[in-house]
């Protein structure tokens, strides 16, 4: 399945718009990662544990969105938007949304 942040796919003609699809992922960051991330913030550098959690959440959200599009009969999703939010003090949320379409092969 083709996934694109653009409103169309270059070289492909959109045959049908099927509707909006979305996927969400909410992951908790445990206390040990929080502790080490705080140390990293104090001494500088990247918080690899948070980066890893964000990547996981993004992958889950995109996969959910693709599964929803696939179940509608789509072979592509355009206009994909990723949003990142924090919930409370230790929850990470990623949402992915776009428009499920059918493109010519």
Secondary structure, DSSP 8 states (H G I E B T S, - for coil): -EE-SSSS-TT--EEEEEEEEEEEEEEE--HHHHHHHHHHHHH-S--HHHHHHHHHHHHHHHHHHHHHHHHTT-SEEEEEEEEEEEETTTEEEEEEEEEEEEE--
